[in-house]
Amino acid sequence: MNAVFLDTVGMLALWDEADQWHQEAERARAKFKAAKSPVITTTYILLECGNSAARRSYRRAATLFRDVMIANGGLVFPTEDDWTDAWKAYDRGDAGQAGIVDQVSFVVMRRFGVREAFTNDHHFTAAGFEVLF
């Protein structure tokens, strides 16, 4: 297993034991963790996670996620080119009309050669990536 992109859907499913995808997320994480796959995410995903977790019991998990990603060098700040390319894809309606944060994720994943995403978001599949649960 190569590098894995951590998406908001996957992180929230992992943190929230009541989430319908929690067990699948746990299994997927165990696999890429056992394989010692490097992980990356973007600052935009981190912001989405922070917003979603703000009023939840797992709020602290978002801060810990940030700290771990910074420490392991996996937090990617999208470039101006990433931003421009993502908006072009958004305007075209690429990947099943995915949102702009997903479009940024796709551009960053391609730039880093990442093929697998810790998510079950169908937009990643539509963009040509493999979802892990």
Secondary structure, 3 states (H helix, E strand, C coil): CCCEEECHHHHHHHHCCCCCCHHHHHHHHHHHHHCCCCEEEEHHHHHHHHHHHCCCCCHHHHHHHHHHHHHCCCEECCCHHHHHHHHHHHHHCHHHHCCHHHHHHHHHHHHHCCCEEECCCHHHHHCCCEECC
